[in-house]
Amino acid sequence: MEPTNVYGGTPRGGRATRAIVGSIVGGALLVAAVWTASLQGGSLADGLRAMRSAEWWLVAMAIVLPIANLFVVSVAFWLLNNRHGSVRLDEMAGLIASAWLLNYLPLRPGMFGRIAYHKKYNGIGIKASARVLAETVAMAGIAMAMLASIVLGLDWIGVEGGPVWWAVASAPLVGGIAVWRGSSDRTVRAYAGAMAMKYADVALWAFRYWAVFALIGREIGAREAVAVAVVSQVALLIPLAGNGLGLREWAVGLLAAALPGWYAMGEDSGAGIGLTADLVNRAAEVMVAIPLGVLGIVGIARLVRGRSVRVRASEGAGSK
């Protein structure tokens, strides 16, 4: 889903220049990823051929799972931001979706627009937004460590799939939701719910990578899917280009080159396989981000217009 580093302050001077340079570099890295995947062992061509004969439900997973990421991230930010102001869940989802799309542009305007909107309409100051950012980054790190530890632990004791595997792997999510819904303390509820949503977010990323690798004919297991998800999430935290453009693809690709045995079913194919998988993931993500981002922008614009009408009406009534 959308990287948490997109919610920061306003660029001025050198920061604006760095943001533009970062966008250019990110675009160049993306082009280099496509070029490398197309040349290295025929990975891109092989992947595209495999996709033509892939199961339809794998294609559906690649498209639907980013929508699920959008939902859980929206809930997490909704819970944390409501400790500092008042935000509706549909409003939060609209802001996240619009920022997701807009941050593909240079200077990542979604980053600035969301904070400005919160300050003007939700009573959430810049310091509070920065605190929420720090909390989400910390929770993402905890979620990655938890999921990786659980999957590696299950693998170490020899538990592969089945009800026990799923029960243990989903325990943090179920426990967090239970505390969120059952606690009487507002702060505890907010943190427990947000933590559960961040855990779900990382797990959904792992499912996404499992799906896209299967789409290109290179099936991986739970351990490998989680490793790729963790690496991609770390890449998203690096403030180079919006949504980790280019950098994420290379992070996944280089992991493939470093660990070819489980990535390429024993074949040392370098970075091509990982690059191809994440390029497919990026394509599916953009397919979802465009319509949802446009819907988010339209929805937020309607909310702003509605608030403006109500303000003018109340001012008119007060002047009589």
N, C-alpha and C positions, 0 to 999 in steps of 0.2 A: 504494500500500500504506500501511501504518500510518506516520504521520509520526515522524521520529526524535526530535522534541521531547517525546514522551510519556514519556521515561525520565529523570526528574529526581529531585530530592530530595523531602522530605516537607513538605507545606504546613503552615504555622503562622501563626496570627493573621491579619495582613494578606494573606499569600499565599493563605490559604484563602478569604478574602473576594474577592480578585481572581479566583480560579479560578471561584467561583460566578458572579460578575458576567460573566466571560468566557463561561461556558456560556450564560447568559441572552442576552448579546449575540449569540453565535453562532446560537442558536435564532431570534432575531429577524431576523438577516441571512438565514437560510434561508427564513423565511416571506416576507421582502421579496423574495427571489430568485424564489420561486414567483409572487408577486403581479406582479412586474415582467415576468417572462417571459410571463405569461398576458395581460397588457395590451399589451405593446409589439409591435405589428405582428402579433399573433396567433402569435408564435413558438412558444409552448408547445403550442397547439392544432394548429398545422401540424406540429410535431415528432411529436406523438402520433399524428396521422393517418398520417404517413410510416412510423412504426414498425409500424403494422398490416400494411403491405405490404412490409416489409423482408425481406431474405434471412434464413433461419433461422440461418445460420452467423455473421451479424453479432450476433445476439442471444446466440449461444453464446460468441462472443469476449468480449462485454461481461461475461459471467458467469464465464467460465473464467480470463480474464487476471488478475483480482484474486487468484485462488488461486495463480497463478504468482508474483505479487508476494509473497504470503505466504511461499512457499517460498524464493525467493532472498534475501529479507530475513532469514528464519530462518537460512539458511546463513551469511550475512554476520555476524550476531550470534553464532552458534555458533562460528565461527572466531576472532573477536576475543575473546570471553569465555573461551574455553578457554586463552588465554594467561595468565589470572589464576586459573582454577579448573578445575572439571570439570563439563561440562554435556553431556548427550546431545542429539543432533540432534532426536529426537522430543520431548524435554523442552523444548528451545528453541522448537520450532514451536508446542507447546502454550501456552507463555508468551506468544509473540507473538500468537497467535490470540485468546487470552483477553483480553490487553491491548487488542487492536484493538476488540473488542466493548465491554469495560468502559469504555473511554475516551470512549464516547459519553455516559456518565453525568456529572453534575456532579462536579467535583473529580478527574475522570479516575483512578478507583481502580486501573486497570490499570498506570498509571505507578508507583504506590507499591508495589503488590503484587509486581511483577516484581523490583524492586530488593531488597525485603525477602526474597523467596524466594531470590534469588541469594546474599544474605548468609548466610541460615540454612542452606541446603541445598547450595550449590555452592562455598562458601568464597570468594566474590567480594565484596569490600568495597564500600562506597559510593564511595570514591575511584576504585576500578578501574572501577566502572560509569560514573562520570562521564567517565573517560578513554575508555571505549568509545563513549560518546555523542559526545564531541568528535571521535573518529576517524570515526564514521559520518557525522556532519555534513560533515566535511572531504571525505570520499570522495564524498558525494553531490554536493557542489559541483564536485569534479574531474570526476565522471562527466557532470554536466550540461554543463560546459564542453567536454569531449571530444566528446560526441555532437553538440552544437550546432555545434562547429567542423567536424566531419567532414561533417555534412549540408550546411552552408552552403558548405564547400569543394567538395564534389561538385556542388552546384548551380551554383556559380560557374564551374567548368570544363565544365559542360554534361553531366554524367553523370546520367542519370535512369533509375533502376531497372536491372535486369539483373544478371548475375553479378558484374561489377566493383563496382557500387554496394554489393551485399550483402557482398562480400568485404572491402571497405574499412570499411564501417560495423560489421561484426562483428569486425574485427581486435583491438580492445582486449579484447573478451570472450574470444576464442580465446587471445590472448596471456596474459591473466591466468590463465586456467584451466591453460594449459601450464606456467606458472611454479609455480602452486599444486601441481600434481601432480608436477612434476619436480624442484623444488628440495629440497635436503637440509637447508636452514636453516629451522627451525620458524617463526621470526618472518617471514621472507620469504614463506613459504608462506601464513601467516595473512593478511598484508596483501595479497598478490597475489590470493588467493581472494576475500577480502572486497571488494576493489576491483572484481574481475570481476562479483561479484554485485550491487554497487551500480550498475555500468554497465548490467547486465541489468535492474535495477529501473527505471531511468529509461527505458530502451528500451521496456519493457513498458507503462509509463505512456503513452508516445507511441502505441503500438499501441492502447491503450484509448481514447484520445481520437480516433484515426482511426476506430475502430469506432463510437463513440457519435455522432460527427458524421455518419457515413454512415447510421446508424440513423434520424436525424431528417431525412435527405434533404439534407444539406449536406456533401458530400464535400470533404475537404482533402487536401493532399499531405504528403509526409514533412517538409518544412521547417516547415509550419504545425503539424503534429502535435507535433513536437519543441518548437516555441516554446510551445505550450499546456502541454505536459508540464513544461517548465522553470518556467513561471509558477506552475503549480499546486503544484509541489514547493517553491518558495520560499514560497508562502502557507502550506504545511503547517508550515514552520519557525517561523511566528509564533505564540507561545504565547497564543492567545486562547481558543478552545474546542477540545475534544478532536477529533482527526482533521481539524482545519481546518474544522469544521462552519460553514457559512455564508460564511466568509472565502474558502475555495477557490472556491466558486461565483461569488462576485463578482469574484475575481481573473481567472478565465477569462472572465466576462461583460464586464468592462471592457476586456480585451484585444481582445475582439470589437468593441467600440465604437471602440477606437483604430485598429484595422486592419481596417475593414470590407471592403476590396477582395478580400482572399483568404479572409476568413472566410465571407462571405455571397455568394460568387460574383458580386461586383460590386454587390450591393445593400446600401445603408447601412441596416441594420436595428437599429443600436444594440447594446445589451448583450443583447437578448433571445435571440439565437441561442446565444451562449456560455453564458448562464445555463441555457437548456434542455438543452444538451449535457451540462453538468456535473451538472444535476439527474438526468438519465438515468444518468449515471455513478455518482452517489451512490446512486440506487435499486438499481442492480445490485450495488454494493459492500455495501450493507446486507443485501441478500438472501443474500450469501455470508458476511458477517461474523457474522450471527446463528447459523447452524448450526455454522460452524467455531469460533466463539467458545465456544459451549456445549460442543462436543466438547473444546476446549482446557481449559476449566474442569474438566470431568469427568475428563479425563486427568491433569491436575495434582493434583486432589484424590485420585485413586487412588494416585499416586506418593507423596503426603504420607502417606496412610494406610499404605501399604506400608512406608515408612521408619519410621513410628511403631511398627508391629508388630514390625519387626526390632529396634528399639531396646529395646522392652519385653522381647522374648525374650532379647536379650543381657544385659540387666540382671537378668532372672530367673535366667539360667544363671550369672551371676557371683555371685549371692547364695547359691548352693548350696554 
